[in-house]
C-alpha cells in the first residue's frame, strides 16, 4: 500500500490518533548482521509502524542486498516497506533492475535521492544528475505504481547556502511527482516550523515527515549533528554536557529532550507522523514512543487493525489471498516463504483448492536453514554433550532465557505460558518439543494474546503437540493413543490424531492420506468460517525433511573451523546429533476435542512413566 494512502487512512475521521510513526534501517555489513536486523524488525513490527524504509548502498553486494531486504520485509515480515534509491553513479540498467525487483516484491514506495557525490570531487558518472530526474523516470516507467518520497533539508543543504534555492529545488522535486517529504535529522523545532511555512507558501502541499534521531550516547549525538551540519539548540547542550560520560543518563535525558521536541512538532499543525532513524537499534526509539504514549495510542485507535490471521500475513502481491498455512512452520516463517516461493497459487479458503504439488527442495532453498552464523550459534546454544544438555537448552528457551532455537526463529510466545510447565516436564523426560498450541474454545477475537481476525468474532484451537521421542517409546505412545481413542469412541467424541515419522520416512498415522485437519479456526459476523492453520500429511513430511536436516546442519557448522571449541566436545556434539537423527522419531498429536482443555495430551504422555533424563 502507498505511504500517502496509509497516512490518509490513519488520520481521517473525527478522532484520529495523536501521531503515527515509521522506522528507518540501514543495510548491515555482515550476513549475521542482516539476520540480527531481521529479528529486530520482526520485534518492532509489534509496535505497529505505518511503514519502514531501508537505505540504499550503491555498488557491489550492498545494493543487491537492499532489494533482498525489501523482499524479506514485505514477503516474510509483512512490513510495508519504502526502498531508498540513489542515482549518483548509477547506470540506468542498475536502476531498472532495482525498480523491477522492488515492483515484484510488492513494494509500492520509493525514496528517490540524488545520493552523495563522488568522494574525489569528480562529476557523477550516472545517467541521472538530480533526484527530480529519477522521479520523472520512475513515473515514466511505472506510472503511478510507486509512491515517491524525497529528502528535505530544514537547515539547508551543505552544497547550497542560498535557502531560497534549496526551497526551489525541493519544489521542483515535488512538481516532478513526489508524494511525500522525509527530512534530514534536526533538533531545532522553531526553524523546522518556519521552513514548513515557507514550503506551504511556495505551493508544496504534500505530507512533510520529520526525521527524528534518538539520542543514545553523547559522542554519537555530537558526531551525527556535525556530520549532518545541523544546529544543536543550547538547551540540549546544557542538559547533556554535564552528564556526557554517563551513557545511561544521556539516554534518559536525551529521551526527554527528543520527546519534548516531538510534542512541539505534533502541535505545530504541520506534522502528524514521525520517522525515526533507528540506526538499526530499538531501545532509544521505543523509549521515545513510550514517553509520547504513541504505542498504546496506535493500538487503542486501531490504526493498523488487529492481526488479520494467527500468522504473519505476507505483503507479497502473489500471496495477497493466502489464508491457510500448515502449523509446522509456525516458528520458521523465513523457511516457509522460501520453500513455497515458486508456487503458482497459494491456499485460500481450503488447503486443497490451489496448493502447488510440492514444497521446494531444501537444497534449493534461497535461505539458509540455520539463520545463525557458526559463531552466533555457538554463543546461543553451545555444544550440548548429552540428551539432558539438549533438553536443558529447550527448557531455557521455554523459560524465556534463550531468544531462539535452531528450529524456532524467535522467542517463545505469550500463548505458550498456559502450557509451559507441562512442556518443561516433557523435555525433562525425553520428549523434545518442537512446536505446540493450547486448546481454545470461543475466545474473543479482540483478546490480546490469542485473538485474531475481524472484531466481534470468536476463535478456536485444538491442542497440538509436536516433539521428538526415542523410537523405543513411540510404539508405547501410539498404543496409549489408540487405547484412548477406543475408550473415547464409547463415551464421547474425543479423538486424538497422530503422525509419527523417522528420518528415513517410515510413517505411522491414524489419518487418511487426504485428511486435512483444521487446528485453528475463527467465526466472525457476516463471514465464512476461516481455517488458517492445518495439519496434513504432505506438508508434515516436507517439514520432517527440514527439521532432521536442521540437526545435521547444526552439527556441520559446529565442526567447522569457524567455531573455537574443544575438539573433544565438538566430536561428542556431532555424535549426539547423529544419534538423535538415527534414533528419535518426529511425532505430532492433535486432540480434536477442543472443549477438553489442555491436560489430555500431557496426561497421556505422563502415563508412559518415562524416566527423567537427569
TORDO-778078 format. One record per residue (C-alpha): residue number from 1; residue in one letter; x, y, z. Coordinates in steps of 0.1 Angstrom, whole numbers. Layout:
BEGIN
NUM	a	X	Y	Z
...
# end
This chain:
BEGIN
1	x	0	0	0
2	x	12	35	-7
3	x	25	56	22
4	x	4	86	14
5	x	-27	64	13
6	x	-18	48	46
7	x	-12	82	62
8	x	-45	95	49
9	x	-63	64	61
10	x	-48	66	96
11	x	-55	102	102
12	x	-90	106	88
13	x	-122	105	109
14	x	-134	125	139
15	x	-109	111	164
16	x	-76	103	147
17	x	-46	92	168
18	x	-21	119	180
19	x	5	107	156
20	x	17	77	136
21	x	53	67	131
22	x	78	48	110
23	x	113	34	112
24	x	145	36	90
25	x	170	8	89
26	x	203	6	70
27	x	219	-24	53
28	x	243	-43	77
29	x	278	-53	66
30	x	277	-89	76
31	x	253	-118	69
32	x	248	-123	107
33	x	241	-86	110
34	x	213	-90	84
35	x	198	-119	104
36	x	200	-99	136
37	x	183	-69	119
38	x	155	-91	106
39	x	149	-103	142
40	x	148	-66	154
41	x	125	-56	126
42	x	103	-86	135
43	x	101	-74	171
44	x	94	-38	161
45	x	65	-50	138
46	x	45	-53	171
47	x	49	-15	177
48	x	27	-11	146
49	x	47	13	124
50	x	29	26	93
51	x	60	17	73
52	x	97	11	74
53	x	123	22	50
54	x	156	6	40
55	x	186	26	28
56	x	204	21	-5
57	x	241	13	-7
58	x	253	19	-42
59	x	276	-7	-58
60	x	285	-43	-52
61	x	268	-67	-29
62	x	252	-39	-7
63	x	229	-26	-34
64	x	215	-61	-42
65	x	211	-67	-5
66	x	188	-37	-3
67	x	165	-54	-27
68	x	167	-87	-8
69	x	159	-69	25
70	x	129	-52	9
71	x	117	-86	-4
72	x	121	-101	31
73	x	104	-72	49
74	x	74	-73	25
75	x	71	-111	19
76	x	81	-126	52
77	x	78	-100	79
78	x	46	-83	64
79	x	61	-48	69
80	x	51	-21	44
81	x	84	-10	30
82	x	99	20	13
83	x	131	15	-6
84	x	158	42	-8
85	x	172	46	-43
86	x	200	69	-52
87	x	210	80	-87
88	x	246	92	-83
89	x	270	70	-102
90	x	241	47	-111
91	x	236	35	-146
92	x	200	33	-158
93	x	204	-5	-161
94	x	210	-8	-124
95	x	181	15	-116
96	x	159	-6	-138
97	x	170	-38	-121
98	x	164	-23	-86
99	x	129	-10	-95
100	x	119	-42	-111
101	x	128	-62	-80
102	x	110	-37	-58
103	x	79	-40	-80
104	x	79	-78	-80
105	x	83	-77	-42
106	x	51	-58	-38
107	x	70	-27	-27
108	x	50	5	-37
109	x	72	31	-21
110	x	105	46	-32
111	x	125	74	-15
112	x	142	90	-45
113	x	176	105	-37
114	x	204	120	-56
115	x	229	104	-32
116	x	264	116	-22
117	x	286	130	-49
118	x	319	111	-57
119	x	344	115	-29
120	x	372	127	-53
121	x	351	157	-64
122	x	346	144	-99
123	x	314	145	-118
124	x	288	117	-113
125	x	290	90	-140
126	x	254	80	-135
127	x	226	86	-161
128	x	207	109	-138
129	x	222	140	-122
130	x	194	150	-98
131	x	166	133	-78
132	x	140	151	-99
133	x	153	133	-130
134	x	150	100	-111
135	x	114	108	-101
136	x	104	116	-137
137	x	120	84	-149
138	x	102	62	-123
139	x	68	78	-132
140	x	76	73	-169
141	x	85	36	-164
142	x	59	26	-138
143	x	31	53	-140
144	x	16	57	-105
145	x	25	23	-91
146	x	52	38	-68
147	x	45	64	-41
148	x	77	85	-43
149	x	93	103	-14
150	x	120	129	-15
151	x	145	143	11
152	x	140	177	27
153	x	167	198	44
154	x	151	222	70
155	x	185	236	79
156	x	198	239	43
157	x	219	216	21
158	x	256	215	27
159	x	262	222	-10
160	x	239	252	-13
161	x	240	282	11
162	x	211	300	-6
163	x	179	290	13
164	x	156	301	-15
165	x	174	279	-39
166	x	171	248	-17
167	x	134	255	-13
168	x	130	258	-50
169	x	149	226	-56
170	x	125	208	-33
171	x	96	224	-51
172	x	110	211	-84
173	x	111	176	-70
174	x	75	179	-58
175	x	64	192	-92
176	x	82	162	-108
177	x	58	139	-90
178	x	69	135	-54
179	x	42	123	-30
180	x	58	130	4
181	x	89	145	21
182	x	111	129	47
183	x	135	154	63
184	x	171	152	74
185	x	175	149	112
186	x	173	181	132
187	x	167	193	168
188	x	157	229	161
189	x	119	229	162
190	x	114	266	156
191	x	135	265	124
192	x	116	235	112
193	x	82	251	117
194	x	94	282	98
195	x	107	260	70
196	x	74	242	67
197	x	56	276	65
198	x	79	287	37
199	x	72	254	18
200	x	35	259	20
201	x	38	294	8
202	x	55	283	-24
203	x	29	257	-31
204	x	44	225	-16
205	x	13	208	-1
206	x	24	171	2
207	x	29	155	36
208	x	61	166	55
209	x	75	139	76
210	x	102	150	101
211	x	132	127	106
212	x	138	120	143
213	x	172	109	155
214	x	171	95	191
215	x	200	103	214
216	x	217	72	227
217	x	252	84	236
218	x	267	119	238
219	x	296	111	214
220	x	272	97	188
221	x	248	127	193
222	x	276	152	186
223	x	291	132	158
224	x	258	129	139
225	x	250	165	143
226	x	284	176	129
227	x	282	151	100
228	x	247	164	91
229	x	258	201	97
230	x	228	209	118
231	x	223	233	147
232	x	221	219	182
233	x	199	241	204
234	x	217	254	235
235	x	192	238	259
236	x	202	204	245
237	x	239	211	252
238	x	232	225	287
239	x	212	194	296
240	x	236	168	281
241	x	271	182	285
242	x	273	178	323
243	x	263	141	321
244	x	281	133	288
245	x	302	105	303
246	x	272	85	317
247	x	255	67	288
248	x	225	57	309
249	x	218	93	320
250	x	224	106	284
251	x	198	82	270
252	x	173	91	297
253	x	177	128	294
254	x	180	126	256
255	x	147	107	255
256	x	131	135	274
257	x	145	162	251
258	x	136	144	219
259	x	101	136	233
260	x	96	173	241
261	x	107	182	206
262	x	83	157	191
263	x	54	171	211
264	x	61	205	198
265	x	62	192	162
266	x	29	175	167
267	x	14	207	180
268	x	27	228	151
269	x	-1	219	127
270	x	24	207	101
271	x	31	172	114
272	x	11	141	122
273	x	37	114	115
274	x	72	109	129
275	x	100	90	111
276	x	127	75	134
277	x	163	70	123
278	x	168	38	144
279	x	205	32	135
280	x	194	-5	135
281	x	187	-2	172
282	x	154	-3	191
283	x	158	8	227
284	x	162	46	222
285	x	133	47	197
286	x	110	27	219
287	x	118	49	249
288	x	106	80	229
289	x	75	63	217
290	x	66	52	252
291	x	73	87	265
292	x	49	101	239
293	x	24	73	247
294	x	21	66	210
295	x	24	28	212
296	x	-8	25	232
297	x	-25	53	213
298	x	-20	35	180
299	x	-34	2	194
300	x	-64	19	210
301	x	-73	38	179
302	x	-70	6	159
303	x	-49	25	132
304	x	-34	-7	117
305	x	-61	-31	128
306	x	-57	-63	147
307	x	-39	-94	134
308	x	-57	-105	103
309	x	-46	-141	108
310	x	-29	-161	136
311	x	3	-160	115
312	x	21	-130	99
313	x	4	-122	66
314	x	27	-116	37
315	x	25	-84	16
316	x	39	-100	-15
317	x	13	-95	-43
318	x	12	-132	-52
319	x	3	-141	-16
320	x	-24	-115	-12
321	x	-52	-141	-10
322	x	-32	-166	10
323	x	-52	-177	41
324	x	-40	-211	51
325	x	-7	-225	63
326	x	5	-257	79
327	x	12	-253	116
328	x	47	-269	113
329	x	64	-237	102
330	x	47	-217	129
331	x	81	-205	142
332	x	101	-207	109
333	x	84	-182	86
334	x	116	-174	66
335	x	119	-211	57
336	x	82	-214	48
337	x	82	-184	25
338	x	114	-197	8
339	x	101	-232	3
340	x	68	-221	-12
341	x	82	-191	-32
342	x	78	-209	-66
343	x	41	-219	-60
344	x	18	-206	-87
345	x	-11	-200	-63
346	x	-14	-200	-25
347	x	-41	-218	-5
348	x	-72	-197	0
349	x	-104	-210	17
350	x	-94	-246	16
351	x	-59	-261	17
352	x	-66	-284	-13
353	x	-81	-257	-35
354	x	-49	-243	-51
355	x	-20	-259	-33
356	x	10	-265	-55
357	x	21	-301	-56
358	x	53	-299	-37
359	x	74	-279	-13
360	x	107	-265	-26
361	x	137	-288	-21
362	x	157	-279	10
363	x	189	-278	-10
364	x	174	-253	-35
365	x	161	-230	-7
366	x	171	-194	-12
367	x	176	-190	26
368	x	200	-208	49
369	x	184	-234	71
370	x	202	-222	101
371	x	199	-184	103
372	x	227	-181	128
373	x	264	-180	118
374	x	286	-207	134
375	x	299	-182	159
376	x	264	-170	169
377	x	250	-205	171
378	x	279	-214	195
379	x	272	-183	216
380	x	235	-191	218
381	x	234	-229	223
382	x	269	-241	230
383	x	276	-277	222
384	x	253	-300	241
385	x	270	-332	251
386	x	241	-353	262
387	x	203	-355	258
388	x	200	-338	292
389	x	220	-309	278
390	x	198	-307	248
391	x	167	-308	270
392	x	182	-280	291
393	x	186	-258	261
394	x	149	-262	251
395	x	138	-256	287
396	x	158	-224	289
397	x	141	-213	257
398	x	107	-221	272
399	x	115	-201	303
400	x	125	-171	281
401	x	162	-173	288
402	x	170	-181	252
403	x	157	-160	223
404	x	158	-187	196
405	x	164	-223	188
406	x	176	-239	156
407	x	140	-247	147
408	x	124	-216	162
409	x	134	-182	148
410	x	121	-160	176
411	x	114	-160	214
412	x	87	-182	229
413	x	53	-165	226
414	x	29	-155	253
415	x	4	-181	240
416	x	27	-208	254
417	x	25	-196	290
418	x	-7	-216	297
419	x	11	-249	290
420	x	47	-240	297
421	x	50	-261	329
422	x	38	-292	310
423	x	62	-286	281
424	x	91	-283	305
425	x	80	-317	321
426	x	80	-333	287
427	x	115	-321	279
428	x	128	-333	312
429	x	115	-368	303
430	x	129	-372	268
431	x	101	-356	248
432	x	119	-328	229
433	x	92	-303	220
434	x	94	-286	186
435	x	60	-268	184
436	x	27	-266	203
437	x	-5	-247	208
438	x	-31	-248	236
439	x	-68	-256	231
440	x	-91	-226	229
441	x	-129	-225	230
442	x	-147	-193	218
443	x	-120	-168	228
444	x	-130	-133	216
445	x	-111	-122	185
446	x	-101	-90	203
447	x	-82	-109	231
448	x	-46	-96	232
449	x	-27	-129	232
450	x	-49	-154	212
451	x	-72	-131	193
452	x	-70	-125	155
453	x	-94	-116	127
454	x	-122	-91	124
455	x	-139	-76	155
456	x	-167	-93	174
457	x	-157	-128	164
458	x	-146	-159	183
459	x	-115	-180	177
460	x	-109	-217	184
461	x	-79	-240	186
462	x	-73	-277	190
463	x	-45	-287	213
464	x	-14	-295	192
465	x	19	-311	204
466	x	49	-318	182
467	x	81	-334	196
468	x	109	-359	191
469	x	109	-390	213
470	x	130	-422	212
471	x	120	-449	188
472	x	116	-474	217
473	x	90	-451	233
474	x	69	-444	201
475	x	51	-477	199
476	x	41	-474	236
477	x	29	-438	230
478	x	8	-448	200
479	x	-7	-477	218
480	x	-18	-453	245
481	x	-34	-431	219
482	x	-53	-459	203
483	x	-65	-471	237
484	x	-77	-436	245
485	x	-95	-434	211
486	x	-113	-467	217
487	x	-125	-456	251
488	x	-134	-422	238
489	x	-155	-437	210
490	x	-176	-454	236
491	x	-183	-424	258
492	x	-177	-392	238
493	x	-165	-377	206
494	x	-129	-375	219
495	x	-103	-385	193
496	x	-66	-379	191
497	x	-50	-380	157
498	x	-13	-385	152
499	x	16	-387	128
500	x	50	-402	137
501	x	79	-404	112
502	x	116	-412	114
503	x	144	-398	93
504	x	140	-424	66
505	x	103	-415	61
506	x	88	-446	78
507	x	54	-432	88
508	x	27	-442	113
509	x	-6	-424	114
510	x	-43	-429	121
511	x	-52	-403	95
512	x	-61	-409	59
513	x	-38	-397	31
514	x	-61	-368	21
515	x	-71	-358	57
516	x	-68	-321	63
517	x	-73	-312	100
518	x	-80	-275	108
519	x	-65	-269	142
520	x	-72	-232	143
521	x	-104	-215	131
522	x	-125	-184	136
523	x	-161	-174	134
524	x	-169	-138	125
525	x	-201	-118	119
526	x	-212	-120	83
527	x	-183	-141	71
528	x	-175	-177	63
529	x	-156	-196	89
530	x	-119	-191	85
531	x	-95	-221	90
532	x	-60	-206	87
533	x	-39	-233	103
534	x	-40	-270	94
535	x	-22	-304	99
536	x	-19	-327	70
537	x	4	-355	57
538	x	22	-339	27
539	x	34	-308	45
540	x	43	-328	76
541	x	66	-350	55
542	x	82	-319	39
543	x	87	-305	74
544	x	102	-338	85
545	x	129	-334	59
546	x	137	-299	71
547	x	138	-305	108
548	x	160	-336	106
549	x	183	-316	83
550	x	185	-289	109
551	x	202	-312	133
552	x	227	-322	106
553	x	234	-285	97
554	x	238	-277	134
555	x	265	-304	137
556	x	281	-293	105
557	x	286	-257	115
558	x	298	-267	150
559	x	325	-289	134
560	x	336	-261	111
561	x	368	-242	116
562	x	347	-211	124
563	x	339	-223	159
564	x	366	-221	185
565	x	358	-250	208
566	x	374	-280	224
567	x	377	-307	197
568	x	366	-334	221
569	x	334	-315	229
570	x	328	-309	192
571	x	332	-346	184
572	x	308	-355	212
573	x	282	-330	200
574	x	284	-343	164
575	x	280	-379	177
576	x	249	-367	198
577	x	233	-351	167
578	x	238	-382	146
579	x	224	-404	174
580	x	194	-380	177
581	x	187	-382	139
582	x	191	-420	139
583	x	171	-429	170
584	x	145	-403	175
585	x	111	-400	158
586	x	92	-369	150
587	x	57	-370	163
588	x	26	-348	164
589	x	-6	-352	183
590	x	-39	-333	179
591	x	-66	-335	205
592	x	-97	-330	183
593	x	-119	-323	213
594	x	-112	-285	217
595	x	-135	-282	247
596	x	-115	-307	266
597	x	-88	-283	278
598	x	-51	-289	278
599	x	-45	-318	301
600	x	-54	-348	279
601	x	-23	-350	257
602	x	1	-342	286
603	x	-16	-368	309
604	x	-14	-394	282
605	x	24	-389	278
606	x	30	-388	316
607	x	13	-422	320
608	x	41	-437	300
609	x	63	-431	331
610	x	95	-424	311
611	x	124	-417	334
612	x	137	-382	340
613	x	168	-375	317
614	x	188	-365	348
# end
